[in-house]
Amino acid sequence: MGYKRVLVKFSGEALSGNSGFGIDVKILEYIAGEIKSLVDNGIEVGIVIGGGNIIRGVSAAQGGIIRRTSGDYMGMLATVINAVAMQEALEHLGVDVRVQSALEIKEVCESYIYRRAIRHLEKGRVVVFGAGTGNPFFTTDSAATLRAVEIGADVIIKATKVDGVYDKDPHKFDDAVMLESISYDEALRDHIKVMDDTAIALAKDNKLPILVCNMFKKGNLLDLLKFDRGVCSIVK
């Protein structure tokens, strides 16, 4: 497929394992190993991680005590915690990493600067983008698409716990069928929750394909990007 630069997006919940909260270090190490395999094969990697294993802005605001804006900023800070954890796991495996945050937290990580991010990628460093877009009311899906477009990624990898996009929930319906390919318009029209509508619309406007795959199938990311043989659905 010739992918040179990719943006990998996965949820914060993926880091929590079966507990549903916090960070499971074994899962963190596993994901870091999958990312390392891409770097070792010459692929430049950016990462966006959600913060749902710590707090979600929408959920925090449901009780009416915390305003949505404040809840979203809390969620952004949660993504920075996950980004720093991923940095530590990757560095433990010998991968050079930088965390860049859309909110200035200079004691912890770099602030997001487009040209600096590009330079890190060109030098073979993984860049983990934290704090979403830096604005409330935008999801980390939207942040992932925005960063992917900004850094000139060839593709977004939406890494999940299922093999791809299905016509119905495969955990609930035995007859669910995986869709190998789906258009941006179909995803928007049929409300197929690959990513949120803002993220899909931005990907469509920039002709940026989205690969939806199972990141817990060992070697699947590398098979997809290097050898064109992994299992996934593609939105394009």
C-alpha positions in Angstrom: 0.0 0.0 0.0 3.0 2.3 0.4 1.9 4.0 3.6 4.7 6.2 4.9 3.1 8.3 7.6 0.0 7.2 9.6 -2.1 8.5 12.5 -3.3 5.8 14.9 -6.4 6.6 17.0 -7.6 4.5 19.8 -9.8 5.0 22.8 -8.8 5.6 26.4 -11.0 2.8 27.4 -8.8 0.4 25.5 -6.0 1.1 28.0 -8.2 0.2 31.0 -8.6 -3.5 30.2 -11.4 -5.3 32.0 -11.5 -2.9 34.8 -13.0 -0.1 32.7 -11.0 2.5 34.5 -7.4 3.6 34.7 -4.5 2.1 32.9 -3.6 -1.6 32.6 0.1 -1.6 32.1 0.1 -5.0 30.3 -2.2 -3.6 27.7 -0.2 -0.4 27.5 2.9 -2.5 26.9 1.1 -4.6 24.2 0.0 -1.5 22.3 3.4 0.0 22.5 4.8 -3.1 21.0 2.4 -2.9 18.1 3.4 0.7 17.5 7.1 -0.2 17.7 6.7 -2.8 15.0 5.5 0.0 12.6 8.4 2.3 13.5 10.9 -0.6 13.0 9.5 -1.0 9.5 10.1 2.6 8.6 6.5 3.9 9.1 6.2 7.4 10.7 3.6 7.3 13.4 1.4 9.9 15.1 -1.0 8.8 17.9 -4.1 10.2 19.4 -5.6 8.5 22.5 -9.0 9.3 24.1 -9.4 9.9 27.8 -12.5 7.8 28.6 -10.6 5.5 30.9 -10.3 8.5 33.3 -13.1 10.9 32.5 -15.3 11.9 29.6 -16.5 15.5 29.3 -20.0 14.6 28.2 -20.4 12.2 31.1 -19.0 14.6 33.7 -21.5 17.2 32.6 -24.6 15.0 32.8 -25.3 15.7 36.5 -25.5 19.5 35.9 -22.9 20.4 38.5 -20.0 20.5 36.0 -20.4 22.6 32.9 -19.8 20.9 29.6 -16.9 23.2 28.8 -15.2 22.4 32.1 -15.9 18.7 31.6 -14.4 18.8 28.2 -11.2 20.4 29.5 -11.0 17.8 32.2 -11.3 15.2 29.4 -8.4 16.9 27.5 -6.2 16.6 30.6 -7.1 12.9 30.8 -5.8 12.4 27.3 -2.5 14.1 28.3 -2.2 11.6 31.2 -2.7 8.7 28.7 -0.2 10.3 26.2 2.5 10.5 28.9 1.8 6.9 29.8 2.2 5.8 26.2 5.4 7.8 25.9 6.8 5.9 28.9 5.8 2.5 27.5 7.3 3.3 24.1 10.5 4.6 25.5 10.8 1.5 27.7 10.9 -0.4 24.4 13.6 1.9 23.0 11.3 4.0 20.8 12.0 7.8 20.6 8.8 9.7 21.4 7.5 13.2 21.9 4.2 14.2 23.5 2.7 17.4 22.1 -0.3 19.0 23.8 -2.9 21.4 22.4 -3.0 22.9 25.9 0.3 24.4 27.2 1.7 22.2 30.0 5.4 23.0 29.5 6.5 21.1 32.7 5.1 17.8 31.2 5.3 18.0 27.4 5.8 20.1 24.4 3.0 22.4 23.1 1.7 21.4 19.7 3.5 23.1 16.9 2.8 21.8 13.5 6.4 22.2 12.0 8.0 20.7 15.1 5.7 17.7 14.9 6.6 17.2 11.2 10.3 17.4 12.1 9.9 14.8 14.9 8.2 12.4 12.5 10.9 12.9 9.8 13.5 12.0 12.4 11.7 8.7 13.1 10.1 9.8 16.4 6.6 8.8 17.4 4.5 11.9 18.2 1.6 11.5 20.7 -0.9 14.3 20.4 -2.6 15.1 23.6 -5.5 17.4 24.8 -7.6 16.9 21.7 -8.0 20.0 19.6 -7.6 22.2 22.6 -11.2 23.3 22.3 -14.3 22.0 24.1 -17.1 20.4 22.2 -14.7 18.5 19.9 -14.0 14.8 20.3 -10.7 13.1 20.1 -11.9 11.5 16.8 -12.1 15.0 15.4 -8.7 15.8 16.9 -7.2 12.7 15.3 -8.6 13.6 11.8 -7.4 17.2 12.3 -3.9 16.1 13.2 -3.7 13.5 10.5 -4.6 16.2 7.9 -2.1 18.7 9.4 0.8 16.3 9.4 0.0 14.9 5.9 -0.8 11.3 7.1 -1.6 8.8 4.3 -4.3 7.2 6.4 -6.0 7.2 9.8 -6.0 3.9 11.7 -9.1 3.7 14.0 -7.9 0.9 16.2 -10.7 -0.9 18.0 -11.6 -4.3 19.6 -13.4 -5.6 16.5 -12.2 -6.4 13.0 -13.9 -3.6 11.2 -17.2 -1.9 10.5 -20.3 -4.1 10.7 -23.9 -3.7 9.6 -25.0 -4.3 13.2 -23.3 -4.9 16.5 -21.3 -8.2 16.2 -21.4 -8.7 20.0 -25.2 -8.8 19.9 -26.0 -10.3 16.5 -24.5 -13.5 15.2 -25.5 -12.6 11.7 -23.6 -9.3 11.7 -21.7 -8.8 8.4 -18.5 -6.9 8.2 -18.3 -4.2 5.5 -15.0 -4.3 3.8 -15.4 -0.9 2.2 -17.8 2.0 2.9 -18.0 5.5 1.5 -17.8 8.6 3.6 -21.3 9.5 2.5 -22.7 6.1 3.5 -21.0 6.4 7.0 -22.6 9.9 7.4 -26.0 9.0 6.0 -26.4 5.7 7.9 -24.9 7.1 11.1 -22.3 4.3 11.2 -20.3 5.2 14.2 -16.8 4.7 12.7 -15.9 8.1 14.1 -18.1 11.1 14.9 -19.7 13.0 11.9 -17.3 15.9 12.2 -14.3 13.7 11.9 -15.7 11.8 9.0 -16.7 15.0 7.2 -13.2 16.4 7.7 -11.7 13.2 6.3 -14.0 13.3 3.3 -13.1 16.9 2.6 -9.4 16.0 2.6 -9.8 12.6 0.9 -8.2 10.9 3.9 -9.0 7.2 4.1 -9.9 5.6 7.5 -8.9 2.0 8.3 -11.0 0.4 11.1 -9.3 -2.6 12.5 -8.7 -4.8 15.6 -5.6 -3.7 17.4 -5.8 -6.7 19.7 -5.0 -9.1 16.9 -1.3 -9.2 17.2 0.6 -8.0 14.1 -2.6 -6.7 12.4 -1.4 -3.1 12.2 1.8 -4.0 10.5 0.1 -6.5 8.2 -2.3 -3.7 7.1 0.3 -1.0 6.5 3.3 -2.9 5.3 2.1 -6.1 3.7 -1.5 -5.3 2.7 -2.9 -8.5 4.2 -4.5 -7.5 7.5 -8.2 -7.6 8.4 -10.0 -4.2 8.3 -12.7 -2.1 6.9 -11.9 1.0 4.9 -13.9 4.2 4.8 -13.0 6.3 1.7 
